[in-house]
Amino acid sequence: MGMPKIVATEEQWIRLGAERFAEGGADALVVESMAAALKCSKSSFYWYFANRGEFVRRVVDYWAGKTTRDVMAASSRPKTAEEKISELLQQMFSVTGKGDFLFYLRRLAEREPEYQPLIDEMEQSRMRFAGELFMEAGSTAEDAGRKAWLLYHYYLGWYERHKRTALTREEVQEHAVWLREHLIRR
């Protein structure tokens, strides 16, 4: 009797794909290398995905949906608008040291423009969510929109500067408190 055949699940392929993409973009999604990491054969990949292009798209969709949902879900739990904003900031600014998915996604969109609408929708959705929290905290719709835009673009620059740094929980907390005070101030 031979060794049992180990088959990776579709979710394992996609999760590993998301990790690899964050480390090196679409070029890091090498089927042979991922099959070895998952201890399965390459045929397992083709069982779930018609081709590499479909796989890349599924990985990107998974990441965009998951990261946005996770932040929104965590930020919706607290009771008051101020607490929700604090949690949103905490979520946003504690993501360093986990690769750079968005950077590689932007690079992919330059080569394959069909990815740009996904980036645009994800960013609009994130800013819309932040704007709703600012309105809940008392900002006018116009001010809330501006604050959300400012926060998101500030975050992009901040992330670029700190993405390779492991920040302590205290550093993230201090930063979040400072931002909240400046954004909620009436």
C-alpha positions in Angstrom: 0.0 0.0 0.0 1.4 3.4 -1.0 1.5 6.6 0.9 -1.9 8.4 1.2 -2.1 11.3 -1.3 -2.1 14.7 0.5 -4.4 17.2 -1.2 -4.4 20.9 -0.2 -7.7 22.6 0.1 -8.7 25.5 -2.1 -8.6 27.8 0.9 -5.0 26.7 1.8 -3.9 27.5 -1.8 -5.6 31.0 -1.6 -4.2 31.8 1.9 -0.7 30.8 0.9 -1.2 32.8 -2.3 -2.1 35.8 -0.3 1.0 35.5 1.9 3.3 35.0 -1.1 1.6 37.9 -3.0 2.2 40.2 0.0 5.9 39.2 -0.1 6.6 39.5 -3.8 3.5 40.2 -5.9 2.1 38.0 -8.7 5.6 36.9 -9.6 5.9 35.1 -6.2 2.9 32.9 -7.0 5.0 30.0 -8.3 2.8 26.9 -8.4 5.7 24.4 -7.9 7.0 26.2 -4.9 3.5 26.6 -3.3 2.8 22.9 -4.0 6.0 22.0 -2.2 5.1 24.3 0.8 1.6 22.7 1.0 3.2 19.2 0.6 0.9 18.3 -2.3 1.2 17.8 -6.1 0.8 20.6 -8.7 -2.3 18.8 -9.9 -4.1 19.9 -6.7 -3.7 23.5 -7.9 -5.3 22.7 -11.3 -8.2 20.9 -9.6 -9.3 24.3 -8.1 -8.0 26.9 -10.6 -8.3 26.8 -14.4 -5.0 28.7 -14.7 -2.6 31.0 -12.9 -4.5 34.1 -13.9 -7.7 32.9 -12.3 -5.7 32.0 -9.2 -4.2 35.5 -9.0 -7.7 37.0 -9.3 -9.1 34.8 -6.5 -6.1 35.7 -4.2 -6.7 39.4 -4.8 -10.5 39.1 -4.3 -9.9 37.1 -1.1 -7.4 39.7 0.3 -9.5 42.7 -0.6 -12.6 41.3 0.9 -11.0 39.9 4.0 -9.0 42.9 5.0 -11.8 45.3 4.5 -14.4 43.1 6.3 -12.1 42.4 9.2 -11.4 46.0 9.9 -15.0 47.0 9.5 -16.3 44.2 11.7 -13.8 45.0 14.5 -14.6 48.7 14.2 -18.4 48.1 14.4 -18.3 46.2 17.8 -17.8 49.1 20.2 -20.8 51.2 21.4 -20.0 54.9 20.8 -18.8 56.5 17.6 -15.6 57.7 19.3 -14.9 54.1 20.4 -15.6 52.8 16.9 -13.2 55.4 15.5 -10.5 54.4 18.0 -10.9 50.8 17.1 -10.7 51.6 13.4 -7.5 53.5 13.9 -6.1 50.7 16.1 -6.9 48.2 13.3 -5.5 50.4 10.5 -2.2 51.2 12.2 -1.3 47.7 13.6 -0.8 46.0 10.2 2.9 46.5 9.8 5.3 43.6 9.3 2.9 41.6 7.2 4.2 42.2 3.7 2.9 44.7 1.2 -0.1 43.3 -0.6 -1.5 46.7 -1.7 1.9 47.8 -3.2 2.1 44.7 -5.3 -1.6 45.0 -6.2 -1.0 48.5 -7.5 2.0 47.2 -9.5 -0.1 44.4 -11.0 -2.9 46.9 -11.9 -0.3 48.9 -13.9 0.4 45.7 -16.0 -3.2 44.4 -16.0 -5.6 47.4 -15.8 -8.6 45.2 -15.1 -7.4 45.2 -11.4 -7.8 49.0 -11.0 -11.6 49.0 -10.5 -11.2 46.5 -7.6 -8.6 48.8 -6.0 -10.8 51.9 -6.5 -13.9 50.1 -5.1 -12.0 48.8 -2.1 -10.6 52.3 -1.3 -14.0 54.0 -1.8 -15.6 51.4 0.5 -12.9 52.0 3.2 -13.3 55.8 3.0 -17.1 55.5 3.0 -17.0 53.4 6.1 -14.6 55.9 7.9 -16.8 58.8 6.7 -19.9 57.2 8.2 -18.1 56.8 11.6 -17.1 60.5 11.5 -20.7 61.5 10.8 -21.8 59.3 13.6 -19.3 61.2 15.8 -20.9 64.5 14.8 -19.2 65.7 11.6 -21.2 67.0 8.7 -21.3 64.8 5.7 -18.8 67.1 3.9 -16.4 67.2 6.8 -16.7 63.5 7.4 -15.8 62.8 3.7 -12.8 65.1 3.9 -11.6 63.5 7.2 -12.0 60.0 5.7 -10.1 61.0 2.6 -7.4 62.6 4.7 -7.1 59.6 7.1 -6.9 57.1 4.3 -4.2 59.0 2.3 -2.3 59.7 5.5 -2.5 56.0 6.3 -1.0 55.1 2.8 2.0 57.3 3.4 2.4 56.2 7.0 2.2 52.5 6.0 4.8 53.0 3.3 7.1 54.5 5.9 6.5 51.8 8.6 5.6 48.6 6.7 8.9 46.8 7.5 8.8 47.9 11.1 7.4 45.9 14.0 5.6 48.5 16.1 4.7 47.8 19.7 1.1 47.9 20.8 1.9 51.0 22.8 3.3 52.9 19.8 0.2 52.0 17.7 -2.1 53.0 20.6 -0.3 56.3 21.1 -0.6 57.1 17.4 -4.3 56.1 17.2 -5.1 58.3 20.2 -3.3 61.3 18.7 -5.1 60.8 15.4 -8.5 60.4 17.0 -8.1 63.6 19.0 -7.2 65.5 15.8 -9.9 64.0 13.6 -12.8 64.1 16.0 -12.1 67.6 17.3 -15.1 69.8 16.4 
